[in-house]
Amino acid sequence: MAILNNQWAKYLNDEFEKPYYQKLRQTLISEYKNYTVYPEQHDLFNALHFTDYQDVKVVILGQDPYHGPGQAHGLSFSVKPGVAIPPSLQNIYKELNQDLGCSVPNNGYLKKWADQGVLLLNTSLSVRAGQANSHASIGWHTFTSAVISALNGHETPIVFLLWGKHAQDHAVLVTNNMHLILKAPHPSPLSAHRGFLGCGHFSKVNEFLIANEMNPIDWQISSI
């Protein structure tokens, strides 16, 4: 499917040879042939392509890609320019406005974050159109757990933002005490008011990065 041509290859190329991934690959070939699947195949590994291993400072762990037309492009919570901003991302922008005073942009394209070291990773990297979680059991979780386990051994501290129970279940993979785990309810409209809004995670990330002598994230997404 995809070949990782950056430092991630050192940590993940062995995964592509394992039996579970070979089975996953065959499943994906069938799914893309017989159904509409998001994102497009060349976008599956964009989170890893856009944010190289040594550059990771923050991980925002999503669940699975958006399952509507034109939305998913391989970065958790992000949509391409010109696509309506999904409700969960609207709540992320609300929290950014409350926490750091960021203005709410007119688009949901988060590549600026990825370029600064924010790994926008979903635990499942594909989904059938209109069917949330439809690829949750085909093997992706084994692969993305390998990603998180590799980051656990990172030589510099990382902040893991785990929003909602699904993301928080992966906290067990982060055992290195130098990393910071921040938990909150998911930003979806169903749960954002239970503690996501007001969590202050974005300012806490930057405080942690500065304390560890790293550049803070410029969270402001510009309007287009």
PECOR-V356139 format. One record per residue. SS is DSSP state (H for helix, E for strand, L for the rest). Layout:
BEGIN
<<SS> <SS>>
END
This chain:
BEGIN
<<L> <L> <L> <L> <L> <L> <L> <H> <H> <H> <H> <H> <L> <L> <H> <H> <H> <L> <H> <H> <H> <H> <H> <H> <H> <H> <H> <H> <H> <H> <H> <H> <H> <H> <L> <L> <E> <E> <L> <L> <H> <H> <H> <L> <L> <H> <H> <H> <H> <H> <L> <L> <H> <H> <H> <L> <L> <E> <E> <E> <E> <E> <L> <L> <L> <L> <L> <L> <L> <L> <L> <L> <L> <L> <L> <L> <L> <L> <L> <L> <L> <L> <L> <L> <L> <L> <H> <H> <H> <H> <H> <H> <H> <H> <H> <H> <H> <H> <H> <H> <L> <L> <L> <L> <L> <L> <L> <L> <L> <L> <H> <H> <H> <H> <H> <L> <L> <E> <E> <E> <E> <E> <L> <L> <L> <L> <E> <E> <L> <L> <E> <L> <L> <L> <L> <L> <L> <L> <L> <H> <H> <H> <H> <H> <H> <H> <H> <H> <H> <H> <H> <H> <L> <L> <L> <L> <L> <L> <E> <E> <E> <E> <E> <L> <H> <H> <H> <H> <H> <H> <H> <H> <H> <L> <L> <L> <L> <L> <L> <E> <E> <E> <E> <E> <L> <L> <L> <L> <L> <L> <L> <H> <H> <H> <L> <L> <L> <L> <L> <L> <H> <H> <H> <H> <H> <H> <H> <H> <H> <H> <H> <L> <L> <L> <L> <L> <L> <L> <L> <L> <L> <L> <L> <L>>
END
